Amino acid sequence: MISIVLTGIMNFEHTEKFAQSCDQQDPLKSFREEFSIPQISGKDAIYFCGNSLGLQPKLAREYVNRELDQWAQLGVEGHFNGERPWVKYHYLFKKSVAELVGAQEDEVVIMNNLTTNLHLLLVSFYWPHGKRYKILTEAGSFPSDIYALESQVKHHGYDPEDAILELAPREGEYTLREEDILAAIEQYKDELAMVLFPGIQYYTGQLMPMEVITKEAHKVGATVGFDLAHAAGNVLLELHKWNVDFAVWCTYKYLNSGPGSVGGAFVNDRFAQDNEIPRFAGWWGYNENKRFKMQSGFDPMYGADGWQLSNANILGTAAHLASMELFQKAGIHNLRKKSLALTAYLEFVIKSVDKNNIISIITPENPQERGAQLSLLIKENGRSLFDHLMAAGVIGDWREPDVIRLAPTPMYNSFMDVYQFGQILAKFI
């Protein structure tokens, strides 16, 4: 495990010398060489879009090709033979994924994709009955989540307008206050069946108080789940310790596993042997010791594995394996320490060059309430500024109507990236 120490990091300077010094001190700097950096005009782009699609680990090509070779050489026998038999492939992730999200190994599984996993776990953990049928979530959820909730409550015969409670920030604010979340839980305590929040809000980059939400929601008898699409691989998570009921995430953002790659799921160990819990079952979730006897009557595997439907997409999971090996080498605690410094430096640089005050950072200022992302609300000509930045070699993310999202990712971004971004930004504002 790498030990990271960045001394004096809060005394920032927007100078090339300072950025170079930070990079020289960074024990994680070598990981940048493990990734393919997109080129713009023949130069490495400043890639600040890991919150949307992480860069490709060079190892991914090797790992995917290895499975292609196994398929070519062994055909169907690749399921049971070869270096990494496919029938056991999901076990390769148990330790690394559990460490990443703060779980026991039996509580996590890599399968399907994010929204499929969300639907599967909503089937299991949304238990409407009597007057307790409502779901509390945040207004402005990523569309996939709200569509999933709408369809689930309709499936149970409820009106989404009534059954889904969307909590919005106060007027004139962009992020939710913890006290308002807790007040809503208390207000609807007799009606709540579930509380479902993102770990990090995709638009603003706000890191939600997941431990507190879980504790308070459980007090009123609601189940609790989180969409960790923007949190997994970005911030420190302790799902087991926090007693979260379930969580889902994708692997193509901070986890660098390729466009549309596999998803992950967490199911608390409290439900590991609960064979009565409702679920949509599939062959690969069946007791593996009897799976090939092809018997009727679902006998689930222990823990999160019992929610699997089909055998793994090996090519996609091979790319994810390559990424997870890098995460194990770097260590999520080390990555988080660097991320705090890198994101703080980006904030400093933006404020330093924004002489005309056209940028408002709507991500929380408190580093403990955000991950690697800063969302910049541009007060005038935002799209034009974004286009200029892209043409100059900065790959970020535009969100209507007026926000540029930037994510300096600690696995492959550098302090020089941030410095150079500031130099470019200064030319256009």
LINZI-V40059 format. One record per pair of residues at least 12 apart in sequence whose ideal C-beta (glycine too) atoms are under 8 Angstrom apart, sorted by the first residue. I is the first residue (numbers start at 1). J is the second residue. Records with the same first field share a line. If there is no record, write none. Layout:
I=J ; J
This chain:
1=331 ; 334
2=27 ; 28 ; 329 ; 330 ; 331 ; 334
3=27 ; 334
4=26 ; 27 ; 28 ; 334 ; 337 ; 338
5=25 ; 27
6=22 ; 25 ; 26 ; 337 ; 338 ; 341
7=25
9=22 ; 341 ; 344 ; 345
10=344
12=344 ; 345 ; 348 ; 349
14=348 ; 349 ; 352 ; 353 ; 419 ; 422
15=419
16=416 ; 419
18=415 ; 419
19=345 ; 414 ; 415 ; 416 ; 418 ; 419
20=415 ; 416
22=341 ; 345 ; 415
23=414 ; 415 ; 416
26=338 ; 414 ; 415
27=334
28=330 ; 334 ; 335 ; 338 ; 410 ; 411
29=414
31=326 ; 329 ; 330 ; 411 ; 412
32=411 ; 412 ; 413 ; 414
34=57 ; 58 ; 59 ; 326 ; 412
35=55 ; 56 ; 57 ; 58 ; 256 ; 411 ; 412
36=55 ; 56 ; 58
37=55 ; 412
38=55 ; 395
40=393 ; 395
41=393
43=393
45=393 ; 394 ; 395
46=393 ; 394 ; 395 ; 417 ; 420 ; 421 ; 424
47=395 ; 409 ; 412 ; 413 ; 417
48=394 ; 395 ; 396 ; 397 ; 406 ; 407 ; 408 ; 409 ; 413 ; 417 ; 421
49=395 ; 396 ; 397 ; 405 ; 407
50=253 ; 254 ; 256 ; 372 ; 407 ; 409 ; 411 ; 412 ; 413
51=202 ; 205 ; 230 ; 234 ; 253 ; 254 ; 372 ; 373 ; 397 ; 405 ; 407 ; 409
52=253 ; 397 ; 405 ; 407
53=252 ; 253 ; 259
54=252 ; 253 ; 254 ; 255 ; 256 ; 257 ; 323 ; 409 ; 411
55=256 ; 409 ; 412
56=256 ; 258
57=256 ; 319 ; 322 ; 323 ; 326
59=322 ; 323 ; 325 ; 326
60=256 ; 257 ; 258 ; 318 ; 319 ; 322 ; 323
62=322
63=318 ; 319 ; 321 ; 322
64=315 ; 318 ; 319
66=83 ; 84 ; 318
67=84 ; 86 ; 314 ; 315 ; 318
68=315
70=82 ; 83 ; 84
71=314
79=311
86=311 ; 312 ; 314
87=311
89=312 ; 314 ; 317
90=109 ; 110 ; 111 ; 305 ; 308 ; 312 ; 317
92=321
93=108 ; 110 ; 317 ; 320 ; 321 ; 324
94=108
95=328
96=324 ; 325 ; 327 ; 328
97=110 ; 264 ; 324
99=328 ; 332
100=232 ; 233 ; 237 ; 324 ; 327 ; 332
101=228 ; 232 ; 237 ; 239 ; 247 ; 249 ; 264 ; 266
102=236 ; 237 ; 238 ; 239 ; 240 ; 241 ; 242
103=239 ; 240 ; 266
104=240 ; 269 ; 303
106=269 ; 272 ; 302 ; 303 ; 304 ; 305
107=239 ; 240 ; 266 ; 267 ; 268 ; 269 ; 272 ; 303 ; 304
108=264 ; 265 ; 266 ; 304
109=264 ; 265 ; 303 ; 304 ; 305 ; 307 ; 308
110=251 ; 262 ; 263 ; 264 ; 312 ; 317 ; 320
111=262 ; 263 ; 264 ; 265 ; 284 ; 307 ; 308 ; 309 ; 312
112=262 ; 263 ; 265 ; 309
113=250 ; 260 ; 261 ; 262 ; 263
114=144 ; 227 ; 229 ; 248 ; 249 ; 250 ; 263
115=144 ; 145 ; 148
116=263
117=248 ; 263 ; 264 ; 265 ; 307
118=144 ; 145 ; 148 ; 227 ; 248
119=148 ; 151 ; 152 ; 280
120=265 ; 279 ; 280 ; 307 ; 309
121=225 ; 246 ; 248 ; 265 ; 267 ; 307
122=148 ; 149 ; 152 ; 194 ; 225
123=152 ; 278 ; 279 ; 280
124=246 ; 267 ; 271 ; 277 ; 278 ; 279 ; 307
125=194 ; 223 ; 225 ; 245 ; 246
126=152 ; 153 ; 156 ; 193 ; 194 ; 223
127=193 ; 194 ; 223 ; 278
128=153 ; 156 ; 158 ; 163 ; 193
129=193
131=190 ; 191
132=190 ; 191 ; 192 ; 193 ; 221 ; 222
133=153 ; 156 ; 158 ; 163 ; 191 ; 193
134=162 ; 163 ; 164 ; 165 ; 188 ; 191 ; 192 ; 193 ; 194
135=149 ; 153 ; 163 ; 164 ; 165 ; 192 ; 193 ; 194 ; 195 ; 196
136=165 ; 167 ; 184 ; 185 ; 188 ; 192 ; 194 ; 195 ; 196 ; 217 ; 222
137=149 ; 164 ; 165 ; 166 ; 167 ; 195 ; 196 ; 197
138=166 ; 167 ; 168 ; 176 ; 197 ; 198 ; 201
139=166 ; 167 ; 168 ; 169
140=166 ; 168 ; 201 ; 203
141=166 ; 198 ; 227
142=198 ; 202 ; 227 ; 229
145=196 ; 198 ; 227
146=164
149=164 ; 196
150=164
165=184 ; 188
167=180 ; 181 ; 184
174=204 ; 362 ; 377
175=201 ; 204 ; 206 ; 362 ; 363 ; 364 ; 369
176=201 ; 206 ; 208
178=209 ; 212
181=197 ; 208 ; 209 ; 212 ; 213
182=212 ; 213 ; 216
185=213 ; 216 ; 217 ; 220 ; 222
186=216 ; 220
189=219 ; 220 ; 221
190=220
192=217 ; 220 ; 221 ; 222
193=222 ; 223
194=222 ; 223 ; 224 ; 225
195=213 ; 217 ; 222 ; 223 ; 224 ; 225
196=224 ; 225 ; 226 ; 227
197=210 ; 213 ; 226 ; 227
198=226 ; 227 ; 228 ; 229 ; 230 ; 231
199=226 ; 227 ; 228 ; 229 ; 230 ; 231 ; 232 ; 235 ; 237 ; 247 ; 249
200=228 ; 229 ; 230 ; 231 ; 234 ; 235 ; 370 ; 371 ; 373
201=230
202=229 ; 230
203=375 ; 399 ; 403 ; 405
204=362 ; 363 ; 364 ; 375
205=230 ; 363 ; 364 ; 370 ; 371 ; 373 ; 374 ; 375 ; 405
206=363 ; 364 ; 369 ; 370
207=231 ; 235 ; 364 ; 368 ; 369 ; 370 ; 371
208=226
210=226 ; 237 ; 242 ; 244
211=238 ; 241 ; 242
214=242 ; 243 ; 244 ; 245
215=242 ; 243
218=243
223=245 ; 246
224=244 ; 245 ; 246
225=244 ; 245 ; 246 ; 247 ; 248
226=239 ; 244 ; 246 ; 247 ; 248
227=247 ; 248 ; 249
228=247 ; 248 ; 249 ; 264
229=248 ; 249 ; 250 ; 253
230=253 ; 254 ; 371 ; 373
231=249 ; 371
232=249 ; 250 ; 251 ; 253 ; 254 ; 255 ; 264
233=253 ; 254 ; 255 ; 256 ; 327 ; 332 ; 335
234=253 ; 254 ; 339 ; 371 ; 372 ; 373
235=336 ; 339 ; 371
236=332 ; 333 ; 336
239=266 ; 268
240=268 ; 269
243=268
244=266 ; 268
245=267 ; 268 ; 270 ; 271
246=265 ; 266 ; 267 ; 268
247=265 ; 266
248=263 ; 264 ; 265 ; 266
249=263 ; 264 ; 265
250=263 ; 264
251=263 ; 264 ; 320 ; 323
254=372 ; 409 ; 411
255=320 ; 323 ; 324 ; 327
256=323 ; 326 ; 411
257=316 ; 319 ; 320 ; 322 ; 323
258=316 ; 319 ; 320
260=316
261=316 ; 319 ; 320
262=312 ; 313 ; 316 ; 317 ; 320
265=304 ; 307
266=304
267=303 ; 304 ; 307
269=303
272=302 ; 303
273=302
275=299 ; 300
279=300 ; 306 ; 307
280=309
281=298 ; 300 ; 309
282=308 ; 309 ; 310
283=309 ; 310 ; 311
284=308 ; 309 ; 310 ; 311 ; 312
285=298 ; 300 ; 301 ; 305 ; 306 ; 307 ; 308 ; 309
286=298 ; 299 ; 300 ; 301
287=299 ; 300 ; 301
288=301
326=411
327=411
330=411
335=410 ; 411
336=410
338=410
339=371 ; 372 ; 408 ; 409 ; 410
340=367
342=372 ; 408 ; 410 ; 413 ; 415 ; 418
343=367 ; 370 ; 371 ; 372 ; 373 ; 374 ; 408
344=367
345=408 ; 415 ; 418
346=374 ; 406 ; 408 ; 418 ; 421
347=361 ; 365 ; 374
349=418 ; 419 ; 421 ; 422 ; 425
350=374 ; 376 ; 422 ; 425
352=422
353=422 ; 425 ; 426 ; 429
354=425 ; 429
355=429
356=429
357=379
358=378 ; 379 ; 380 ; 429
359=376 ; 377 ; 378 ; 379 ; 429
360=376 ; 377 ; 379
361=374 ; 375 ; 376 ; 377
362=375 ; 376 ; 377 ; 403
363=375
371=407
372=407 ; 408 ; 409 ; 410
373=405 ; 406 ; 407
374=405 ; 406 ; 407
375=399 ; 403 ; 404 ; 405 ; 406
376=403 ; 404 ; 405 ; 406
377=402 ; 403
378=402 ; 403 ; 404
379=402
382=398 ; 401 ; 402 ; 403 ; 404
383=398
385=404 ; 428 ; 429
386=398 ; 404
388=427 ; 428
389=404 ; 424 ; 425 ; 428
392=424 ; 427 ; 428
393=424
394=421 ; 424
406=421
